[in-house]
Amino acid sequence: MKEEQYIGMALALARKGFGSTSPNPMVGAVLVKGKEVVGRGYHKKAGHAHAEIVAINDAQGEARGSTLYINLEPCVHQGKTPPCTDAIIQAGIKRVVVSMVDPNPKVNGRGIEALRKAGIEVKVGVLDEEARRLNEAFVVYMEKKRPFFIMKAAVSLDGKIATKTCDSKWISNEESRKYANRLRSVMDGILIGINTVITDNPLLVPKVIRPKKYPTRIILDSKLRIPLACDIVKTSGKYKTLVFTSEDSRADREAKLVSMGIEVVRIPHDGNGRTSLKHVCQDLYKRGIVSVFVEGGGEVHSALLKEDLVDKVVLFYAPIIIGGKNALNLVGGKGIDFLKDAYRIDVKTIKRFKEDICVEGYVHRNH
């Protein structure tokens, strides 16, 4: 087999940890001796053994003289588990093939350097693009010091997310909603604005059997208008909920929300009376929230796009036309003046869910 095939096996193993490893990356490892795979492993959950250790243990003494294929540079620092480089050296592994350098500043090339110093041959860059895509949220979190934001919405063909009376249930079909819920269940957070809370009264939990996790619910509410009787507040004792508000919103209101289980986070506003997204990102980063599903309305979408914070879109287009200038648009705000300033979507997949079309892609902008 070729190196790419063994790394492909490592990537497939890594994917098994999808939704369970955060804030750690997904990592898979394959040990090969001669032409035989002698050990396999993947990182199952934060705090559990790393992929390299699992593969070495799986090899049961056959690791000596083998080649390790892994999708991310082995760690060289002491975290919740000891450095993997030490275990690789002690196991007598002679060669390591790595897809990509770890963007974590605590590692970032030092793991590779430690292995080479120990006389181990290291090759870097095999299927590196696939490796970056697999851990895209972790890469953004480490490189940009903020969560990876995915903007998700159900949209009519004319770009509306609700009618002028705010009716939006349901634009997308049941198959689309099932897929969206599966995506929800692997995210660290779900973010909406206060207007969506007031108009839709959402619960913001994955509607799947035994979800891998319940994402932290994140509400942008500069004036603390969140209704005490809404489903989010009523269930805040069960599901972690953050409400970001401005420094001058009502203290009595905050006390009431806190007594009901909500965590209220006061941050500066952005100059337009809204909560500063820069400060929201800083807070979420410190909490170890790596990925955020944005299910807000057009104003939240507009604000995030304007700050270049939307990394990816997942849009479910239903074959309906809503019409009306007062119907709610996918993206609100003032919009752009010239097409050259438009947000471009690098479309990666187009799926069909019965009559709905799901478009997934990455956002970039010509500056």
LOLO-583262 format. One record per residue (C-alpha): x, y, z. Coordinates in steps of 0.001 Angstrom, whole numbers, padded with zeros to 6 digits, always signed. Each point is the difference from the previous one (the first is absolute). Layout:
! residues N
XYZ;...
! end
This chain:
! residues 367
+000000+000000+000000;+001061+003612-000586;+000566+002575+002738;-003182+001801-001060;-002029-003157+000626;+001378-000466+003507;-000625+003683+000786;-003490-000479-001462;-000501-002797+002539;+001193+002324+002773;-002450+002712-001137;-002869-002518-000055;+000884-001050+003554;+000223+003652+001086;-003545+000667-001292;-001337-002505+002541;+000673+002644+002651;-002198+002578-001784;-001924+002011+002584;+001731-001592+003016;+003573+001312+000092;-000518+003780+000356;+001879+002092+000985;+002572-002508-001279;+000376-000828-003710;-001070-003266-001632;+003033-002250-000434;+000450-003497-001383;+003185-002093-000045;+001112-003107-001909;+003169-002015+000704;+001441-001951-002923;+002817-002567+000106;+001114-001368-003327;-003298+000030-001870;-002101-000962+002982;-002108+002321+002177;+000997-000929+003557;-001836+002701+001939;-002926+002399-000363;-001417+002702+002235;-001903+003239+000192;-000637+002681+002599;-003458-000767+001381;-000595+002847+002413;+001780+002955+001633;+001900-001306+003015;+000262-003528-001443;+003162-001495-001531;+001245+001586-003217;-000088-001931-003278;+003723-000841+000022;-000218-001597+003462;-003076-002036-000962;+001767-001244-003162;+003215-000883+001911;-002022-001939+002592;-001945-001696-002809;+003295-001113-001590;+000892-002021+003146;+003772+000218-000330;+000048+000046-003812;+000518+003771-000114;+003815-000254+000083;+001393+000650-003481;-003413+000994-001412;-001202+003112-001842;-002654+002188+001616;-002523+001660-002334;-001913+002819+001672;-002109+002946-001187;+001373+002525+002530;+003433+000676+001474;+000490-001873+003309;-000156+002190+003115;+003141+000876+001912;-001607+001683+003032;-001561-001280+003196;-003756+000527-000083;-002631-002276+001512;+002179-002826-001374;+003838-000281-000284;+001852+001050-003202;-000528-002465-002846;+003496+000623-001383;+001491-001713+003084;-002189-003073-000515;+000919-000182-003724;+003728+000162+000817;-000294-002590+002791;-002008-002359-002241;+002908-000126-002476;-001998+001287-002973;+002517+000725-002787;-002005+002242-002342;-002975+002382+000306;-002136+001286-002887;-002085+003049+000998;-002712+001773-002007;+000255+003430+001578;+001844+002027+002613;-002072+000609+003148;-001164+003670+000008;-000053-000034+003817;+002789+002440+001059;+001054-002495+002702;+000894-002503-002738;+000363+001659-003435;+003045-001852-001344;+001560-000863+003347;-001414-003528-000037;+001621-000662-003384;+003256+001563+001222;+000044-002217+003137;-000495-003153-002106;+002768+000963-002433;+002362+000753+002882;-000641-003531+001229;+001101-001352-003388;-003497-000735-001332;-000605+000762-003685;-003002+002324-000393;-001896+000841-003197;-002592+002802+000032;-002736+001037-002449;-001701-003201-001194;-003711+000821-000616;+000477+003221+001953;-002997+001712-001652;-002327-002850+001035;+001473+000126+003501;-000621+003755+000303;-003567-000413-001254;-000706-002742+002539;+001162+002204+002887;-001103+003305-001549;-001615+001201+003236;+003093-000789+002068;+002242+001725-002576;-002052+003234+000088;-000208-000154+003802;+003783-000272+000296;+000998+002356-002822;-002632+002732+000470;-000563-000399+003769;-003764-000221-000447;-002641-002652-000681;-000752-001350-003476;-003419+001394-001017;-002435-001867-002260;-003025+001999-001186;-002972-002330-000461;-003409+000982-001343;-003061-001278-001816;-000703+002337-002916;-002615+000461-002702;+001237+000271-003585;-000333+003788+000246;+002246+000176+003065;-002584+000325+002770;+000258-001713+003390;-003527+000967+001162;-003120+001763-001245;-000874+003595+000950;-001967-001442+002971;+003201-001856+001111;-001471-003400-000938;+002892-002368-000707;-001225-003454+001086;+000869-001765-002126;+001808+001272-003069;+002209-003094-000284;-001313-003563+000004;+000384-002691+002640;+003047-001615-001671;+001840+003343-000017;-000893+000599+003639;+001293-003452+000971;+003345+000767-001662;+000149+003434+001695;-000618-001644+003369;+002826-002474-000592;+002298+002963-000670;-001256+001710+003160;+000901-003032+002071;+003732+000262-000798;+000387+003757+000569;+001303+001652+003169;-002464+002889-000164;-003175+001268-001697;-000354+003772-000382;-003075+002144-000661;-001089+003594+000519;-002709+001195+002363;-002495+000633-002832;+000062-003708-000893;-000676-000871+003655;-002998+002353+000086;-001523-000984-003358;+000735-003762-000091;+000397-001038+003666;+002541-002702-000984;+001418-002622+002357;+003371-000291-001803;+000765-003604+000877;+000774-002786-002494;-003139-002001-000735;+001803-003311-000443;+000085-003186+002057;+003020+000033+002348;+001821+003065-001400;+003787+000004+000398;-000377+003228+001954;-002368+002836+000821;+001566+003180-001395;+000235+003078+002202;-002877+002323-000926;+001285+003515-000748;-002386+002983-000145;+000943+003518-001101;-002275+002296+002012;+001440+003481+000565;-002981+001276+002045;-000911-003240+001850;-003391-000251-001677;-000063-003808+000169;-003487-001042+001241;+000109-001825+003342;-002720-002374-001245;+001831-001050-003194;+001119-003608-000459;+003707+000890+000142;-000328+001604+003448;-002335-002717+001290;+002526-002730-000935;+003187+001867+000989;+000452-002209+003061;+000344-002976-002339;+001958+001456-002934;+002916+002441+000326;-001091+003432-001192;+002009+003222-000441;-001682+003358-000528;+002332+002744-001217;-001225+003448+000918;+001346+003550+000218;+001609+001446+003101;-002947+002309+000708;-002949-002429-000286;-002277-000499+003002;+001638-001512+003113;-003333-001178+001474;-000722-001865-003222;+003431-001641+000112;-000561-001154+003612;-003310-001607-001001;+001568-001816-002981;+002968-001192+002075;-002392-001394+002630;-001643-002025-002783;+003308-001522-001169;+001093+002380-002778;+003579+001274-000101;-000078+003696-000886;+003191+001386-001539;+000383+003767-000113;+002210+001319-002795;+000508+003376-001708;-002306+000939-002860;+001303+000563-003510;-000852+003687-000341;-003390-000749-001573;-001603-001138+003237;+000587-003678-000768;+002149-002467+001904;+003546+000060-001339;+000621-003146-002031;+003741+000377+000556;-000553-000317+003762;-002469-002875-000492;+002699-001857-001981;+002610+000666+002693;-002298-001375+002708;-000968-003116-001984;+003663-000648-000849;+000950+000083+003700;-002780-002484+000750;+001425-002477-002530;-003005+000293-002330;+001572-000986-003302;-003032-000163-002342;-003217+002035-000077;-003149-000619-002043;-001615+003349-000831;-003778-000281-000316;-000768+003674+000476;-002097+002322-002096;+001121+002301-002798;+001423+002658+002328;+002264-002475+001811;+001097-001481-003352;+000733+003492-001309;+002014+000996+003080;+002116-003177-000094;+000644+000288-003736;+000988+003645+000368;+002621-000988+002599;+001272-002843-002248;-001032-002542+002639;-002024-002409-002163;+002304-002818-001091;-002507-002362-001581;-003648-000036-001109;-002530-002821+000009;-003087+001235-001851;-003131-002068-000617;-001886+001340-003021;-003663-000970-000178;-001837+000193-003353;-002289+002833+001124;-000180+003733-000628;-001132+002192+002911;+000292+003512-001420;-000716+003314+001683;+002463+002744+000838;-000860-000363+003703;+000662-003729+000101;+003167-000912+001893;+003164-000363-002045;+002800-002495+000549;+002354+002967+000473;-001323+003287+001350;+001902+003193+000691;+000829+002572-002647;+001611-002432-002421;+002806+000872-002385;+000113+002728-002635;+002105-001732-002635;+000190-003592-001221;+003768+000010+000333;-000571+000118+003790;-002364-002993+000035;+000607-002951+002304;+001085-002907-002190;-000883-003567+000821;+002453-002709-000971;-002635-002729-000440;+001272-003411+001112;-003135-002165-000030;-003535+000116-001336;-002331-002601+001520;-003622-000869-000628;-002399-000660+002857;-003079-001016-002013;-001087+003287-001611;+002375+002196+002084;+003496+000905-001173;+002742+000399+002609;+002980+002158-000961;+003132-000166+002155;+003029+002169-000563;+002640+002312+001407;-000299+003767+000159;+002675+002308-001288;+000040+003612-001012;+002067+002051-002394;+001595+002773+002051;
! end
